[in-house]
Amino acid sequence: MDADNRAFRELSLAEFMDRLASAEPVPGGGSASAIAGSLAASLVAMVAQLSRRGPLAQHAAVHELAESSGRRLAARLLEIADEDASAYGTFAAALKLPRATQEESEARAAAKKAAAWVATEVPIRCLEACLEVEKTAELLAGRCNLNASSDLTVASLLAEAAAKGAAANVRVNLPSVGDQRWADETDRRVADLLEQLTEIATSCRAIVATGRIREPAGLVAAP
């Protein structure tokens, strides 16, 4: 988390951008990716709300689900932005530990590996959340207000970019964990998540591009 201990959600947009543009390493690309994912989720919630009227009433269950999921994921991704900053801060601190003696060197190596593991797991959570955003956007595509469909395309693009940014942060930290088997498994996990997300994102944007309303999704609205 940043120096004055305020969560990113408590900063103004201008304050966050100033900190992102500063020479300080936190916030960095991981937090920026999570913020982009949060923006995508918020757009999904917005489009869902704009669709709750007129002939689109047959898709009411989709709209309700998309709005609630969008809001939940937007909040979660803001939390992940803070978690990423904290994880990187811990990793940076581990790199600064002394290593003049054998004991210090071993303690530093252990701290570095532990911090690298967390710095890998946090962006994976970001990637998984972005996949949820993308799934929700695809569900809403063609079942939303067509005048707001371009906003859904933007949401899909942001979620995909955020996921790819998160994946890059996972992969850059894998060597520091010191477990090649785990690193290989994690890399395959990331590749699978990205493949799923890209397929769903492509479908979402293709549906939007048709400019047509889809059939109902078969969901049941909550009582």
Protein Blocks (a to p, Z undefined) as FASTA:
>chain_A
ZZkopafklpcfklmmmmmmmmbfbdcfklmmmmmmmmmmmmmmmmmmmmngcjllmmmm
mmmmmmmmmmmmmmmmmmmmmmmmmmmmmmmmmmmpcckbmklmmmmmmmmmmmmmmmmm
mmmmmmmmmmmmmmmmmmmgopacfklmmmmmmmmmmmmmmmmmmmmmmmmmmmmnopak
lmmmmmmmmmmmmmmmmmmmmmmmmmmmnopacddehiacdZZ
